[in-house]
Amino acid sequence: MVSLPRIRVDVDASFDLIGTVLVYLAVPLVVPLVLAVYYGDPVGPFVAAIAATLLVGGGMDLLGDREANLGPREAFLAVALIWFLVAAIGAIPFVVAGNGTIAGPINALFESMSGLTTTGGTVFRDFSVHSRSILMWRQLIQWLGGLGILILATAVLSSLGVGGAQLMETETQTQNVDKLTPKISETARLIWSLYVGITGLAIVVYYTLGLTGLAPNMDLYNAVAHAFTSVATSGFSPEPDSAGAFAPIVQWAMIPFMLVGSTNFVLLYLFINGQPMRLLKNEEFHFYLGTVVVCTTIVVGALAADPTIEFSVEATLRHALFNIASIITTTGYASTDYTAWSAAGQHMIFLGMFLGGMVGSTTCSIKSLRWLVALKSLQRSLYTSIHPEAVRPVRITGNPVEEGTIRDIYAYLLLSLIIFFALTVFIVVDAQRLSDVTVSEFDAMGAAASTFLNIGPAFGAAGPFGTYDIFPTSTKLVMIVLMWIGRIEIIPVLVLFTKAFWTS
């Protein structure tokens, strides 16, 4: 008789954490419920979602064990399932409301996953058919996703040595992220407070612009909606024209909030609390801002040289900086239709998709620190090829990076590129097989990068003012999975599909 291998994962511990998170998800769902009552919208979509999250969360709480030890394996399982289940519950209001293209379960899950992962790609076709409460839930779920990834990075993944979080010690120039305060939970609370504070500041700034008449359509609703998604670097907007719906001064005001949201929040905390040089002397911070400046300069040159573009000097600078900052920070707002730019401008937008902001921020994509470490490692390889006996560690802001971390970064970069190219091929082939819409290679590359790296807008029909609804259902299902995998940095999901995770 063949004996089955023993399961080494304490599922009860994972269920306990998942259940707790799902029960607490009922709290933010009260916000759109109250708005629905205020605006006279149907409350059923949010009542159904609250009931579902309490039922599922409460059930998992009963199955879980509060006394069980939450080790690395249990944390991996909990992280992956929390992200997927919250997205699934977040889709319920869209389905129950039954309006527009998100009435179907696949499109609803796409929109919810895009929101929670702060991707910002939408399947909307007509914004006018959706209630204000549904549109605000769409904004709020992105804000929750930005908050969630911060808490995840500082309170869970940093202790597991996963993805970008394993670099937090080097990045923050502290001995350990945990030691900002004696307890990880307190560290998470500090980061949460900072996130809420910056969001509140964004609301005040945006609404003030509306009150002073500088931005007539920036009412309190839009101020809150866009504060949620600019700080979370996520990019959904209740306006079909995104940031282009507002006066230029609003677009200028959004830029610093996108940049701050893409800055390491531990360093921001230290900056505010009397240690500004930790941020100002940080090499990744320099690299991150440097990529924004260089890419913006190139786009300004491309727009100035394009005879078909008739922007003023101010508009040229604003559209170049805004859209480059939006893409590099993975926010995904758009101030204008960049698909009408020359090839040089569009290719800089495409390049920006792969950069990302700093680790420990709300940003997505590959992130600046990985590129910085990879470039310094390449520089070292060139040096040691000439001086083979030299011992030259890779240093970030004066601190050596462990060789194991460098290998992990190369593995992450390789895996990311493999997934990107595989998704590109799948999008092209699947569109030719099932869709009436022709997807070019470049448009497919943009859509693949934008969904897997959680950017939002792409090119072609899925451009900044377009929709992902043009893709076949099978493509959207694959994109849903890859948004999920990409947002929690690949490993916490892929490790679940290895035999060693469960039995060794």
C-alpha positions in Angstrom: 0.0 0.0 0.0 1.4 3.4 -1.1 1.4 6.0 1.7 0.5 9.6 0.8 3.1 12.2 1.5 2.5 14.2 4.7 1.3 17.8 4.1 3.7 20.2 5.7 1.6 23.3 5.5 -0.6 24.2 8.5 -3.7 25.2 6.5 -5.6 26.0 9.7 -3.2 28.9 10.4 -3.6 30.2 6.9 -7.4 30.0 7.1 -7.4 31.9 10.4 -5.5 34.9 8.8 -7.6 34.8 5.6 -10.8 34.7 7.6 -9.8 37.7 9.7 -9.0 39.8 6.6 -12.2 38.8 4.8 -14.3 39.7 7.9 -12.6 43.1 8.1 -13.3 43.7 4.4 -16.9 44.4 5.4 -15.7 47.7 6.9 -14.6 49.5 3.7 -17.7 48.1 1.9 -19.8 50.3 4.3 -18.4 53.4 2.5 -20.1 52.8 -0.9 -23.2 51.5 0.9 -23.5 54.8 2.7 -22.9 56.6 -0.6 -25.6 54.5 -2.3 -28.1 55.6 0.4 -27.0 59.2 0.0 -27.3 59.2 -3.8 -30.4 57.0 -3.9 -28.5 54.2 -5.7 -29.4 50.5 -5.1 -27.9 49.2 -1.9 -28.2 45.5 -2.9 -24.8 45.2 -4.5 -23.0 46.2 -1.3 -25.3 44.4 1.1 -24.6 41.2 -1.0 -20.8 41.8 -0.9 -20.9 42.5 2.9 -22.9 39.3 3.5 -20.5 37.3 1.3 -17.4 38.5 2.9 -18.8 37.9 6.4 -20.0 34.5 5.5 -16.8 33.3 3.8 -14.6 35.1 6.3 -16.5 33.8 9.3 -16.5 30.3 7.9 -12.7 30.3 7.4 -12.3 31.8 10.9 -14.2 28.7 12.3 -12.0 26.4 10.2 -8.8 28.1 11.2 -6.8 27.8 14.4 -5.8 31.0 16.2 -3.2 29.0 18.2 -1.5 27.6 15.1 1.9 28.9 14.1 1.9 31.1 11.0 5.2 30.1 9.4 6.6 31.0 6.0 4.6 28.3 4.1 1.4 29.4 5.8 2.1 33.0 5.0 2.7 32.2 1.4 -0.6 30.4 1.2 -2.5 33.1 3.0 -1.0 36.0 0.9 -1.9 34.4 -2.4 -5.4 33.4 -1.3 -6.2 36.7 0.4 -5.4 38.6 -2.8 -7.6 36.4 -5.0 -10.5 36.1 -2.6 -10.7 39.8 -1.9 -10.7 40.4 -5.6 -13.5 37.9 -6.1 -15.6 39.5 -3.3 -14.8 42.9 -4.7 -16.4 41.8 -8.0 -19.8 41.0 -6.4 -21.1 44.6 -6.4 -20.4 44.9 -10.1 -22.3 41.7 -10.9 -25.3 42.4 -8.6 -25.6 46.0 -10.0 -25.9 44.4 -13.4 -25.0 47.5 -15.5 -22.6 47.8 -18.4 -19.8 45.5 -19.4 -18.9 44.6 -15.9 -22.3 42.8 -15.3 -20.8 39.5 -16.4 -18.7 37.6 -13.8 -15.5 37.4 -15.9 -15.5 41.1 -16.6 -16.4 41.9 -13.0 -13.5 39.8 -11.8 -11.2 41.5 -14.3 -12.2 45.0 -13.1 -12.0 44.0 -9.4 -8.6 42.3 -9.8 -7.3 45.2 -11.8 -8.5 47.4 -9.0 -7.1 45.4 -6.1 -3.7 44.9 -7.8 -3.7 48.7 -8.6 -3.3 47.8 -12.3 -6.0 50.2 -13.5 -6.8 48.5 -16.8 -10.6 48.6 -17.3 -13.3 46.8 -19.3 -15.6 49.8 -19.1 -17.2 51.0 -22.3 -19.8 53.5 -21.0 -19.2 55.2 -17.7 -22.6 56.9 -17.7 -24.5 53.6 -17.0 -22.8 53.1 -13.6 -23.9 54.7 -10.3 -21.7 57.0 -8.3 -21.5 54.4 -5.5 -20.3 51.7 -7.8 -17.7 54.0 -9.3 -16.5 55.0 -5.8 -16.2 51.3 -4.8 -14.0 50.9 -7.9 -11.8 53.7 -6.6 -11.8 52.4 -3.1 -10.7 48.9 -3.9 -7.6 50.4 -5.6 -6.9 52.4 -2.5 -7.2 49.2 -0.4 -4.9 47.4 -2.8 -2.2 50.1 -2.4 -2.6 49.9 1.4 -2.6 46.1 1.3 0.7 45.9 -0.6 2.4 48.3 1.9 1.2 46.2 4.9 2.2 43.0 3.0 5.7 44.3 2.3 6.4 45.7 5.7 4.6 43.2 8.0 4.8 39.9 6.1 7.1 39.6 3.1 10.0 41.5 4.7 10.2 38.7 7.3 10.0 36.0 4.6 12.6 37.4 2.3 10.3 37.5 -0.7 10.5 39.6 -3.9 11.2 43.3 -3.5 10.6 43.1 0.2 13.8 41.1 0.7 15.7 44.2 -0.3 14.0 46.4 2.3 17.0 46.2 4.7 19.4 47.5 2.0 16.9 50.0 0.8 16.0 51.7 4.1 19.6 51.6 5.5 18.2 50.2 8.7 19.2 47.0 10.3 15.8 45.6 9.7 12.4 47.0 8.7 10.9 45.3 11.7 13.0 47.5 14.0 11.4 50.8 13.1 9.2 49.7 16.1 9.5 46.8 18.5 6.6 45.0 16.8 5.9 44.4 13.1 2.2 45.2 13.8 3.3 48.7 15.0 5.4 49.2 12.0 2.4 48.3 9.8 0.3 50.8 11.8 2.8 53.6 11.2 2.9 52.9 7.5 -0.9 52.8 7.4 -1.2 56.1 9.2 1.3 57.7 6.7 -0.7 56.3 3.8 -4.0 57.7 5.2 -2.3 61.1 5.9 -1.0 61.5 2.4 -4.4 60.5 1.0 -6.0 63.1 3.2 -3.6 65.7 2.0 -4.3 64.8 -1.7 -8.1 65.2 -1.0 -7.5 68.7 0.5 -5.3 69.8 -2.4 -7.6 68.6 -5.1 -10.8 69.9 -3.5 -9.2 73.3 -2.8 -8.4 73.6 -6.5 -12.1 73.0 -7.2 -13.3 75.4 -4.5 -11.1 78.2 -5.9 -12.5 77.8 -9.4 -9.2 76.7 -10.8 -10.7 73.2 -11.6 -14.4 73.7 -11.9 -15.3 70.0 -12.1 -13.1 68.9 -9.2 -15.9 68.5 -6.7 -15.5 66.6 -3.4 -16.5 63.3 -5.0 -13.8 63.6 -7.6 -11.3 64.9 -5.1 -11.8 61.8 -2.9 -11.9 59.4 -5.9 -8.7 60.7 -7.4 -6.9 61.0 -4.1 -7.5 57.3 -3.6 -6.0 56.3 -6.9 -3.1 58.8 -7.2 -1.6 57.9 -3.8 -2.2 54.2 -4.4 -0.5 54.6 -7.9 -3.5 52.8 -9.4 -5.1 55.0 -12.0 -8.9 54.2 -12.1 -11.0 57.4 -12.6 -14.7 57.9 -12.6 -14.1 60.2 -15.6 -13.8 58.5 -19.0 -11.1 60.9 -20.0 -9.0 60.1 -16.8 -6.9 63.1 -15.7 -7.5 64.7 -19.1 -11.0 65.6 -17.8 -9.5 68.2 -15.5 -7.7 71.6 -15.8 -3.9 71.5 -16.3 -3.3 72.6 -12.7 -5.0 69.4 -11.5 -2.6 67.4 -13.6 0.4 69.3 -12.1 -1.0 68.6 -8.7 -1.4 64.9 -9.3 2.3 64.5 -10.3 3.8 64.9 -6.8 1.3 62.5 -5.3 2.0 59.8 -7.9 5.8 60.3 -7.2 5.3 60.2 -3.4 3.1 57.1 -3.7 5.9 55.4 -5.6 8.5 56.2 -3.0 9.5 53.8 -0.2 7.1 54.5 2.7 9.6 53.5 5.4 12.0 56.2 4.0 9.1 58.6 3.9 8.4 57.9 7.5 12.1 58.5 8.4 12.1 61.7 6.3 9.1 63.1 8.2 10.5 62.0 11.6 13.8 63.8 11.6 16.0 61.6 9.3 15.6 63.2 5.9 19.0 62.2 4.7 18.0 58.5 4.7 15.8 59.4 1.7 17.8 62.1 0.1 21.1 60.1 0.0 19.4 56.9 -1.0 20.7 55.6 -4.3 17.5 53.9 -5.4 15.7 57.2 -4.9 18.2 58.9 -7.1 17.9 56.2 -9.7 14.0 56.3 -9.6 13.8 60.1 -10.0 16.6 60.0 -12.6 14.6 57.6 -14.8 11.6 59.9 -14.6 13.7 63.0 -15.6 15.6 61.2 -18.4 12.5 59.6 -20.0 10.6 62.9 -19.7 13.4 64.8 -21.4 13.4 62.3 -24.3 9.6 62.6 -24.7 9.7 66.4 -24.6 12.2 66.2 -27.4 10.0 63.7 -29.4 6.9 65.9 -28.9 8.8 69.1 -29.9 10.1 67.4 -33.1 6.7 66.0 -34.1 5.0 68.3 -36.6 1.6 66.7 -36.0 1.7 67.7 -32.3 0.7 71.3 -31.6 1.1 71.6 -27.8 2.3 74.8 -26.2 5.6 74.8 -24.3 3.7 74.3 -21.0 1.5 71.6 -22.4 4.5 69.8 -23.9 6.2 69.7 -20.5 3.1 68.8 -18.7 2.0 65.9 -20.9 5.5 64.5 -21.1 6.1 64.6 -17.4 2.6 63.6 -16.4 2.4 60.5 -18.6 6.0 59.4 -18.0 5.5 59.8 -14.2 2.1 58.0 -14.5 3.7 55.0 -16.3 6.9 54.7 -14.3 5.0 54.9 -11.0 2.5 52.4 -12.6 -0.4 54.8 -11.8 -1.9 54.6 -15.3 -3.6 58.0 -15.4 -3.5 59.8 -18.8 -3.6 63.5 -19.5 -3.8 63.0 -23.2 -4.0 60.1 -25.8 -0.3 59.2 -26.0 -1.1 56.6 -28.7 -1.3 59.6 -31.1 2.3 60.5 -30.4 5.2 59.6 -32.6 6.9 56.2 -32.4 9.7 57.7 -30.2 7.2 59.0 -27.6 5.2 55.7 -27.6 8.3 53.6 -27.2 9.4 55.7 -24.2 6.0 55.0 -22.6 6.5 51.3 -23.3 10.0 51.3 -21.8 8.7 53.1 -18.7 6.3 50.2 -18.1 9.3 48.0 -17.1 10.9 50.4 -14.7 8.6 51.0 -11.6 9.2 53.1 -8.5 10.9 52.1 -5.2 10.5 48.9 -3.2 8.3 49.4 -0.1 5.9 51.6 -2.0 2.5 51.2 -3.7 4.2 50.9 -7.1 4.2 47.8 -9.3 6.4 46.6 -12.2 10.0 45.4 -11.7 11.0 48.3 -9.5 14.0 50.6 -9.6 16.2 48.8 -7.0 16.2 45.6 -9.0 17.5 47.5 -12.1 20.0 49.3 -10.0 21.4 46.2 -8.5 21.5 44.4 -11.9 23.3 47.3 -13.5 25.9 47.5 -10.6 26.3 43.8 -10.8 27.0 44.1 -14.6 29.5 46.8 -13.9 31.2 44.6 -11.4 31.4 41.7 -13.9 33.0 44.0 -16.5 35.6 45.1 -13.8 36.4 41.6 -12.6 36.8 40.4 -16.2 39.8 42.7 -16.3 40.9 42.1 -12.7 39.8 38.5 -11.9 41.4 38.5 -8.4 39.5 41.6 -7.3 36.8 41.2 -4.5 34.2 43.9 -5.2 30.8 43.6 -3.5 27.8 45.3 -5.0 26.8 48.2 -2.8 23.6 50.2 -2.6 24.0 53.5 -0.6 27.2 52.1 0.9 25.7 48.8 2.1 26.7 45.5 0.4 24.0 43.4 -1.3 24.2 39.7 -0.5 25.1 37.5 -3.4 22.0 35.4 -2.9 19.9 38.5 -3.3 21.6 39.4 -6.6 20.9 35.9 -7.9 17.3 36.2 -6.9 17.1 39.5 -8.7 18.5 38.0 -11.9 16.0 35.1 -11.5 13.1 37.5 -11.1 14.1 39.5 -14.1 14.4 36.4 -16.3 11.1 35.0 -15.1 9.4 38.3 -15.6 10.7 38.5 -19.2 9.6 34.9 -19.9 6.1 35.5 -18.6 5.9 38.8 -20.5 6.9 37.3 -23.9 4.7 34.2 -23.3 1.7 36.5 -22.6 2.4 38.6 -25.6 2.3 35.5 -27.9 -0.8 34.2 -26.2 -2.6 37.6 -26.7 -1.8 37.7 -30.4 -2.7 34.1 -31.1 -5.9 34.2 -29.0 -7.1 37.4 -30.7 -6.6 35.9 -34.1 -8.4 32.7 -33.1 -11.4 34.2 -31.4 -11.8 37.9 -31.8 -12.8 40.2 -34.6 -10.3 42.8 -33.4 -6.8 42.6 -34.9 -4.1 43.0 -32.3 -0.7 44.0 -33.6 2.5 42.7 -32.0 3.2 46.1 -30.4 -0.3 46.4 -29.0 0.0 42.9 -27.6 3.3 43.7 -26.0 1.8 46.8 -24.4 -1.2 44.8 -23.1 1.0 42.0 -21.8 3.4 44.4 -20.0 0.5 46.5 -18.7 -1.4 43.7 -17.1 1.4 41.5 -15.8 3.4 44.5 -14.5 0.1 46.2 -13.2 0.4 49.4 -15.2 -3.1 49.9 -16.6 -3.4 51.5 -20.0 -1.6 50.0 -23.0 -1.8 50.8 -26.7 -4.3 50.4 -29.6 -7.8 49.7 -28.5 -6.6 49.2 -24.9 -4.9 52.6 -24.9 -5.3 55.3 -22.2 -8.9 56.1 -23.2 -9.7 52.5 -24.4 -10.9 49.3 -22.9 -9.7 45.7 -22.4 -13.1 44.5 -23.2 -12.0 44.1 -26.8 -10.0 41.0 -25.8 -11.6 37.5 -25.9 -12.8 36.0 -22.6 -9.9 33.5 -22.6 -7.4 36.3 -22.8 -9.0 38.2 -20.0 -9.0 35.2 -17.8 -5.2 34.8 -18.3 -4.7 38.5 -17.7 -6.6 38.2 -14.4 -4.3 35.4 -13.2 -1.2 37.3 -14.3 -2.3 40.5 -12.6 -2.7 38.5 -9.5 0.7 36.8 -9.9 2.5 40.0 -10.9 1.2 42.1 -8.0 2.5 39.9 -5.3 5.8 39.5 -7.1 5.4 36.0 -8.6 7.0 33.8 -6.0 4.1 33.7 -3.4 1.8 32.3 -6.1 4.2 30.1 -8.1 5.6 28.4 -5.0 2.1 27.0 -4.2 2.4 24.9 -7.4 5.6 23.1 -6.3 5.6 19.7 -4.6 8.3 20.8 -2.2 6.1 23.6 -0.8 3.5 21.1 0.4 5.5 18.0 1.3 9.3 18.5 1.7 
